Amino acid sequence: MSGHLNQTYLGNNHHLFELQNGLRIIFTQRKKTMMVHCGILIGSGSRDENDENNGIAHFIEHAVFKGTKKRRSLQILNHLESVGGELNAYTTRERTMYYTASLKKYLGRSFEILTDIVFNPVFPENEIEKEKKVITEEIEMYEDSPEESIFDDFYKQLFRGNSLGYNILGTKDTITSFTKETLVDFWSKNYTTGNMVISVAGNVSLDNVRKVIETYFLDRKSSQTEKKRIVPEVNTHFNIAETKDFQQVHCIIGNKAYSSYDKKRHALSVLNNILGGDWMSSRLNLSVREKHAYAYNIQSSFNLYADSGTFTVQLGTDEKYLDKCIELIHKEFKKLKSVRLTSMQLNRCKRQIMSQYAMYHENTSAVIQIKGRNILDYGRIINEEEFFSHINQINADDVLSVANEVLDDNTLNMLIYKNE
């Protein structure tokens, strides 16, 4: 059996297994923990849907927990919880992930349940009907959350005509139209060996991981996903105000940005960190919240996709402060587009980004997701030395150039939720 399994040591306690059926397994060995985290990452999400089945990737993420060839719903839920472990999942625009956390001795049990729900779901029709009600309720809850709904409405406008603009939850109309046949069709086309990566991290031996691979993955049939993703077009910019029944007004300003493969993404991370990232000392937080007290929370963020990306600034405020907030945001935009960062400012930002990287990688649950995405997106691990090298090479001109592209007044977009 071992002849069908290609094993490579990648350094820094990372081991990559590549199987003839197309499956790839990345194992990160961590000695100082009692736990093991496992995940199966599928390279499909809401952008792989169409107008008729929007929401199906997320629906399947729920539905696989409702029954397999071996287990009913309650047996699935109890399999790890009965020994103190956790089983969960999430769906994004380009990926779906199923993951576990347990004591290290339950490595085999973790993969037994993960492979069962991912490879053997039966989509019971009575459970499908019940789940339609659950997800419809989830959509209604989401519509009552302006921080989430404005972000998705912004995407709908920014990527109009492209599946990247779809709401991950789908719509009430599409959800109610799903049948067992539509679920099986999407699942069979996307849950393929060539479209998934298995990720493991924890205090387990290499031999134990190899045994798990031989038990659960080695003899699976090879299958491929035919990707039909369409690159988003460049749309004219928009400035939209919608009337909503929320206590605060909410605003999001942003633009299309860089893909997961664009070298400029590193300079964008510096810009984001300085402008409105996770730090309380970000320029927008100091200006809008600390100095003027116009908003409790204001932040910027960027998202990377296979062929596009976004950069956004988002806040909620009292209606009387909205115009002042927008004015201050554009003031900070202008500063970034016209004034080069000093060496002190740039180096401070680089230290913060590298510190964030280290903090994320202290979390073993985050590690299986990060390393799984590395293999899925790039076919390799981006290690600490490579990432730090990219960040250290960024200069003030790089940030200035990115600022003038992403924060260009001629292409910036704005969506506002105003009170009724």
C-alpha positions in Angstrom: 0.0 0.0 0.0 2.8 2.4 0.8 3.9 2.5 -2.8 0.8 4.5 -3.6 1.7 7.2 -1.0 4.3 9.9 -1.7 5.6 11.5 1.5 7.7 14.7 1.6 9.2 16.5 4.6 8.8 20.3 4.0 10.7 21.5 7.0 9.4 23.2 10.2 7.6 20.0 11.2 5.4 19.9 8.0 4.9 16.7 6.2 3.0 16.4 2.9 1.4 13.2 1.6 0.3 13.0 -2.0 -1.9 10.1 -3.1 -2.4 8.7 -6.5 -6.1 9.5 -6.3 -5.3 13.2 -6.1 -5.7 13.7 -2.3 -3.2 15.7 -0.5 -2.6 15.6 3.3 -0.6 18.2 5.1 0.5 17.3 8.6 1.9 19.8 11.1 3.5 18.1 14.1 3.2 20.1 17.3 4.7 18.6 20.5 3.4 21.1 23.2 -0.3 20.3 23.1 -2.6 17.5 24.3 -4.9 18.0 21.3 -5.1 17.1 17.6 -7.0 19.2 15.1 -8.2 17.7 11.8 -9.9 19.1 8.8 -11.1 18.4 5.2 -11.0 21.4 3.0 -13.1 21.4 -0.1 -12.2 23.9 -2.9 -15.8 24.9 -3.6 -18.1 27.5 -2.2 -20.9 29.9 -3.2 -19.0 31.2 -6.2 -19.3 27.7 -7.8 -23.1 28.0 -7.8 -25.5 29.6 -10.3 -28.7 31.6 -10.1 -30.8 28.5 -9.6 -28.8 26.8 -6.9 -27.4 29.8 -5.0 -26.9 28.7 -1.3 -26.4 25.0 -2.1 -22.7 24.8 -0.9 -23.8 26.1 2.5 -26.9 23.9 2.5 -24.8 20.8 1.8 -22.5 21.8 4.7 -25.5 21.5 6.9 -27.1 18.5 5.2 -24.1 16.1 5.5 -24.6 16.2 9.3 -28.2 14.8 8.9 -27.3 11.2 7.9 -24.7 9.0 6.2 -24.7 5.4 5.0 -23.6 4.4 8.6 -25.1 6.9 10.9 -28.1 9.0 11.7 -27.9 12.7 12.7 -27.7 12.1 16.5 -25.0 9.4 16.0 -23.0 11.9 14.0 -23.2 14.6 16.6 -22.4 12.2 19.5 -19.4 10.5 17.8 -16.9 13.1 19.0 -18.8 14.9 21.7 -19.1 11.7 23.7 -15.4 11.8 24.2 -15.1 15.6 24.7 -14.3 16.4 21.1 -15.8 18.9 18.7 -17.0 18.6 15.1 -17.9 21.7 13.0 -17.9 23.2 9.5 -18.2 26.5 7.6 -18.7 27.7 4.0 -17.1 30.7 2.3 -17.2 32.0 -1.2 -14.5 29.6 -2.5 -14.2 26.9 0.1 -16.0 24.6 2.5 -14.3 23.1 5.5 -15.2 20.3 8.0 -13.0 20.2 11.1 -12.5 18.5 14.4 -10.7 19.1 17.7 -10.1 16.3 20.2 -7.6 14.8 22.5 -4.7 13.3 20.5 -5.7 9.7 21.2 -8.9 10.3 19.2 -7.1 11.0 15.9 -8.6 7.9 14.2 -12.1 8.7 15.6 -11.9 12.2 14.3 -11.1 11.1 10.7 -13.6 8.3 10.9 -16.4 10.8 11.4 -15.0 13.4 9.0 -14.7 10.9 6.1 -18.1 9.5 6.8 -19.9 12.9 6.5 -17.8 14.1 3.6 -17.8 10.9 1.5 -21.0 9.1 2.5 -23.9 11.5 3.0 -27.3 10.2 2.0 -29.3 13.5 2.3 -32.5 12.1 3.8 -35.4 13.9 2.2 -37.3 14.5 5.5 -34.2 16.1 6.9 -33.8 18.3 3.8 -37.2 19.7 4.4 -36.5 20.4 8.0 -33.1 22.1 7.1 -34.9 24.4 4.7 -36.8 25.9 7.6 -33.6 26.2 9.7 -31.6 28.0 6.9 -34.6 30.2 6.1 -34.5 31.2 9.8 -30.8 31.8 9.5 -31.4 34.1 6.5 -33.9 36.1 8.5 -31.5 36.4 11.4 -28.7 37.5 9.0 -31.1 40.2 7.5 -31.5 41.6 11.0 -27.7 42.0 11.3 -26.7 45.1 9.4 -23.0 44.5 9.9 -23.3 41.3 7.9 -26.0 42.1 5.5 -24.4 45.4 4.3 -21.2 43.5 3.5 -23.0 41.0 1.3 -25.1 43.7 -0.3 -21.9 45.5 -1.1 -20.5 42.3 -2.7 -23.7 41.9 -4.7 -23.1 45.4 -6.3 -19.3 45.1 -6.6 -19.5 41.7 -8.4 -22.8 42.1 -10.1 -23.2 39.6 -12.9 -20.6 37.3 -11.2 -21.1 34.5 -8.7 -18.6 36.1 -6.3 -21.5 38.5 -5.5 -23.8 35.7 -4.3 -24.9 35.6 -0.7 -23.4 32.5 0.8 -26.7 31.6 2.5 -28.6 31.8 -0.8 -32.1 33.2 -1.0 -35.4 31.9 0.5 -36.5 31.0 -3.1 -33.5 29.0 -4.0 -33.3 27.2 -0.6 -37.0 26.1 -0.8 -36.3 24.7 -4.3 -33.6 22.2 -3.3 -34.2 18.5 -3.7 -32.1 15.5 -2.9 -31.2 15.3 -6.6 -29.8 18.9 -6.7 -27.8 18.3 -3.5 -26.3 15.0 -4.8 -25.5 16.6 -8.1 -23.5 19.5 -6.6 -21.9 17.3 -4.0 -20.7 14.7 -6.5 -19.2 17.3 -8.8 -17.4 19.3 -6.1 -16.5 16.8 -3.3 -13.8 15.2 -5.4 -10.4 13.9 -4.4 -8.7 16.4 -6.7 -10.6 19.3 -5.1 -9.8 18.7 -1.4 -7.0 18.8 1.0 -6.8 17.1 4.4 -5.0 19.0 7.1 -3.8 17.6 10.5 -2.0 19.4 13.3 -1.2 18.3 16.8 0.8 16.1 19.1 0.6 12.8 17.2 3.2 10.7 15.5 4.0 10.5 11.9 3.3 6.8 12.0 -0.2 7.4 13.4 -1.0 9.9 10.7 0.3 7.5 8.0 -2.0 4.7 9.4 -5.0 7.1 9.3 -4.2 8.0 5.7 -3.9 4.3 4.7 -7.1 3.5 6.5 -9.4 6.3 5.3 -7.9 7.9 2.1 -5.5 5.6 0.2 -8.1 3.4 -1.6 -10.6 6.2 -2.5 -11.3 6.5 -6.2 -9.8 9.3 -8.1 -12.2 12.1 -9.1 -11.8 15.6 -10.4 -13.8 18.9 -10.3 -14.3 20.8 -13.5 -13.9 24.4 -12.4 -16.1 26.9 -14.3 -15.3 30.1 -12.4 -15.6 33.3 -14.4 -13.3 36.2 -13.7 -15.2 39.3 -12.5 -15.6 42.1 -14.9 -14.6 45.7 -14.1 -17.9 47.4 -13.3 -18.5 51.2 -13.1 -18.4 52.4 -9.5 -21.5 53.0 -7.4 -22.7 55.2 -4.6 -26.0 53.8 -3.2 -28.1 54.6 -0.1 -30.7 52.2 1.0 -33.4 52.7 3.6 -33.4 50.2 6.4 -35.0 49.9 9.8 -31.9 49.9 11.9 -31.0 52.0 14.9 -27.7 53.1 13.5 -26.7 54.0 10.0 -24.1 51.7 8.4 -21.6 52.5 5.7 -19.2 50.5 3.7 -16.6 52.0 1.3 -14.4 49.9 -0.8 -13.1 48.6 -4.1 -11.9 45.5 -6.0 -8.4 44.6 -5.1 -5.8 41.9 -5.6 -6.1 38.1 -5.9 -4.4 35.4 -3.8 -1.6 35.2 -6.4 -0.9 38.9 -6.9 2.4 40.1 -5.3 0.8 43.4 -4.4 -1.4 41.7 -1.8 1.5 42.0 0.7 1.7 45.8 0.3 -2.1 45.9 0.6 -1.8 44.1 4.0 0.5 46.9 5.1 -1.9 49.5 4.0 -4.8 47.7 5.7 -2.9 47.4 8.9 -2.0 51.1 9.0 -5.5 52.3 8.0 -7.9 50.3 10.0 -6.7 46.8 10.8 -6.8 44.9 14.0 -4.9 47.4 16.1 -6.4 50.1 18.2 -3.7 52.5 17.0 -4.9 52.3 13.4 -5.4 55.6 11.7 -9.2 55.3 11.3 -9.7 54.2 14.9 -7.6 57.0 16.3 -9.3 59.6 14.1 -13.0 58.5 14.0 -13.3 56.8 17.4 -10.7 58.1 19.7 -10.3 61.7 18.6 -13.9 62.5 17.5 -16.0 59.7 19.1 -18.1 59.5 16.0 -18.3 55.7 15.9 -17.7 52.8 18.4 -16.2 50.6 15.8 -14.6 51.3 12.4 -12.3 48.9 10.6 -10.8 48.1 7.2 -10.3 44.6 5.8 -9.2 42.9 2.6 -10.2 39.6 1.1 -8.3 37.5 -1.4 -9.9 35.3 -4.0 -8.5 33.1 -6.9 -8.9 35.9 -9.5 -9.9 39.0 -7.6 -10.1 40.6 -4.2 -11.7 43.3 -2.1 -10.6 46.1 0.2 -13.3 47.7 2.4 -13.8 50.2 5.2 -16.9 49.6 7.4 -18.6 51.4 10.3 -21.8 52.0 12.1 -22.6 55.4 13.5 -25.4 57.9 14.5 -26.9 59.5 11.4 -25.8 63.0 12.4 -22.1 61.8 12.3 -22.2 59.9 9.0 -21.0 62.7 6.7 -18.3 63.6 9.2 -17.1 60.0 9.3 -17.0 59.7 5.5 -15.1 63.0 5.4 -12.5 61.7 7.9 -12.2 58.4 6.0 -11.4 60.2 2.7 -9.0 62.4 4.5 -7.0 59.3 5.6 -7.3 57.9 2.1 -5.8 61.1 0.7 -3.0 61.0 3.1 -2.0 57.4 2.2 -2.2 58.3 -1.5 0.0 61.4 -1.2 2.4 61.0 1.7 5.0 58.2 1.8 5.3 56.3 5.0 8.4 57.0 7.1 10.8 54.2 7.8 9.6 54.2 11.4 6.0 53.9 10.4 6.7 51.2 7.9 8.9 49.1 10.2 6.3 49.4 13.0 3.6 48.1 10.7 5.8 45.2 9.6 6.5 44.2 13.2 2.7 44.2 13.8 2.0 42.0 10.8 4.7 39.5 11.7 3.4 39.4 15.3 -0.1 38.8 14.0 1.2 35.9 11.9 2.9 34.4 14.9 -0.2 34.8 17.0 -2.4 33.1 14.4 0.0 30.2 14.2 -0.1 29.7 18.0 -3.7 28.5 17.4 -3.6 24.9 16.2 -7.2 25.2 14.9 -6.0 28.1 12.7 -3.0 26.2 11.6 -5.0 23.4 9.9 -7.0 26.0 8.0 -4.0 28.1 7.0 -1.8 25.2 5.9 -4.8 23.5 4.2 -5.4 26.7 2.2 -1.7 26.9 1.3 -1.8 23.5 -0.3 -5.2 24.0 -2.0 -4.3 27.5 -3.4 -0.6 27.3 -4.0 0.2 23.6 -3.9 2.9 24.2 -1.2 3.4 25.6 2.2 4.2 29.3 2.7 6.5 29.1 5.7 7.4 31.8 8.2 10.7 32.7 6.5 9.0 33.2 3.1 6.1 35.2 4.5 8.5 37.4 6.6 10.7 37.9 3.6 7.7 39.2 1.5 6.8 41.6 4.3 10.3 42.9 4.8 10.8 43.6 1.1 7.9 46.1 1.0 8.9 49.7 0.8 7.1 53.0 1.1 6.7 53.3 -2.7 4.9 49.9 -2.8 2.4 51.1 -0.3 1.9 54.4 -2.0 1.3 52.7 -5.4 -1.2 50.3 -3.9 -3.0 53.1 -2.1 -3.4 55.1 -5.4 -4.8 52.0 -7.1 -7.2 50.7 -4.5 -8.3 54.0 -3.0 -8.8 55.8 -6.4 -11.7 58.2 -6.1 -12.8 57.2 -9.6 -13.3 53.6 -8.8 -14.2 53.6 -5.1 -17.7 52.4 -4.2 -20.0 53.2 -1.3 -23.1 51.6 0.2 -25.1 53.2 3.1 -27.9 51.8 5.2 -30.0 54.8 6.3 -32.8 54.9 8.9 -36.4 54.9 7.7 
